[in-house]
Amino acid sequence: MSFQTCMTCLRSLRILSRDKKVLGPLITDRALLTLAHLGGISHEEEEKEEKVDDEVNRKEVMKIFCNIVYNNAWAQERASELRYEPFQLTVSNFNEGGVPLLTTVLEKSLSVQWKEQYEVVLNPTAPPISVEDSQQAQEALKILFNITHSTHTQDPEEVSGDASLYRHLAAVLRHCLMVSCEEEEAADELKGHAVNMLSALPLSCLDVLVSVPLAPDSHQTNGANTDCVHNLLMYMERKLEQVKERLTPVLNSLTECSRAHRDTRHYLRQQILPPLRDASTKPEEGNTMRNRLVRLMTNLDTELKHCAADLLFVLCKESVRRFVKYTGYGNAAGLLATRGLLGGQRSKATSSGTQYSSDSDSDTEEYRQIKDRVNPVTGQVEEEQPDPMEGMTEEEKEEEAHRLISLFNKLSKDNMIQPMGLNEEGQLVPLSELRDLSMEETKSEEEHDDLENVE
């Protein structure tokens, strides 16, 4: 069979293997053994078929094999029982057995070599990853994401009984974020899928990203290697300039990494929120990463603006005062309202149980000199405006106040505006609700007093 004919057949089978309804002929023991052998993951002596020598075709076979095992419960059980080397599937449930299988596919695609248990050798002189290898790695990452996304925020021991499984995968993902590819687009796609996978891993595994030894030219914070975090940050910066909808996964990953590891948060804060020295422009004006992230906080895309705000809030250690200082109260109001923090109180413990250190955010000398002139709503030093009531008599001031109240009442009555206030939980609610609540409390107190008088 010619190379082209073989390739056409394999591609056709790969397309068919995505459809659960037509897998019948492909889920027999003989079919599975043949695919495993042709794909190079079985070394049974009795197999008569020769392995596919061509690397491209071998990878097509592996895609077919993975699709079949993913889409069919019986194939999952048989794959486990057959124990293909070097995958060593140990459980029949593919959600567990598929992780090591696909991780191995990922390692083979990227020619991974291990230095330590959770440290992949990163050879700067190694040739870049080919487009074909990158594409196969991306296919493995897509399936891995589908079978692991439910493990996020869970303890690895609760998920599979083997925390090392996900820490091992985290180390491979770090490698995905560090390697170069023959084509820039392929490298970007590979990083994008790796970022998606990071958001699906248990949070307790993310320290693997920064726990490798330092190299002479490494980015670092307090001795932690932040090379991978730096690459994530550069990926985010590129996406800020490109397609906004691709930003959400990397924003989430950076937020979770910051929550999970103190040194990661320190490094990102240095890069995104360096000490303020100038407040002559609004926080959303300019081209720094802070400026661009603050702009996203008022984006029409609700999910995107929340993700951007969450990252900045975590970098501020969830301190309302610090958050407002860097973003301006107007930009911060959305997140603060959502969390019931408009009253300025400090955020309670997060769902991930993050505990922040108590170190303070000391102002720079330059910021101290202008601090009293910064408008907290806009986050900008504004020129002093003349007093609009200067020169008015007390009667004229009172008359102006009544006029303004009348205007507000009219706008409220016509539903042009809705006056809001803070409830006891620090959340914005219509003033009418606060008034009703106040009347109910007053009525309750009066009834209580009447009862006491009767007694």
ABEGO torsion letter per residue (X at the ends): XBAAAAAAAAAAAAAAAABAAAAAAAABAAAAAAAAAAAGABABAABABBBBABAAAAAAAAAAAAAAAAABAAAAAAAAAAGBOAAGBABABAAAAAAAAAAAAAAAAAGBBBABAABBBBBAABBBBBAAAAAAAAAAAAAAAAAAAAABGBBAAAAAGBAAAAAAAAAAAAAAAABBBABAAAAAAAAAAAAAAAAABBAAAAAAAAABBBBAABBBBGGBBAAAAAAAAAAAAAAAABBAAAAAAAAAAAAAAAAABAAAAAAAAAAABBBBABAABBAABEABAAAAAAAAAABABAAAAAAAAAAAAAAAGGBAAAAAAAAEAAAAAAAAAAAGAAAGBBBBBBAAGBBBBABBBBBBAAAAAAAAABBAAAGBBBBBBBBAABGBBAAAAAAAAAAAAAAAAAAAAAGABBBBBBBAAGBBBBAAAAAAAAAAAAAAAAAAAAAAAAX
